[in-house]
Amino acid sequence: PEGRARPSRLSGFLDWRPAGQLRLTAGLVARNDRADIGGLSGMVEPGNTIAPYLGIGYGRVPRAGLNFYFDLGVIYQGSGPAGLAGTCGASISSPHCAQYQPDVAAERYGLERSLDKYGLYPVGRVGISVGF
């Protein structure tokens, strides 16, 4: 089936440089992600609407010339509810639609249970910047 993801994120970070190019990063990340796949529409709400981020990185971005950097961190998003809704189109008969809705509800329950183990979300970034 054809699908479309609609990620929506807003974040802010502060860096502290204890030595040279090594840096520690702390910040906040707000997420509101949705996905539509065929006749299904779903979203996963993190347990924390605004989640804390902690990370460690190496490299200086605001420096003249070509710069490389990398970051490793983790977002504590908690575990929250998952929304999953199915719509019956003209191609699905009424008896099939009657079975489709309980199947979607069972999938939603299974999705919520599997998301419980993803309270910590790992983040890795590698980048190149050019300063003038």
Salt bridges, closest charged atoms under 4 A:
ASP15 OD2 - ARG23 NE 3.60
ASP33 OD2 - ARG9 NH2 3.15
ASP33 OD2 - ARG31 NH2 2.91
ASP36 OD2 - ARG4 NH2 3.46
ASP36 OD2 - ARG6 NH2 2.86
ASP71 OD1 - ARG23 NH2 2.60
ASP71 OD2 - ARG125 NH2 3.12
ASP116 OD2 - ARG113 NE 3.42
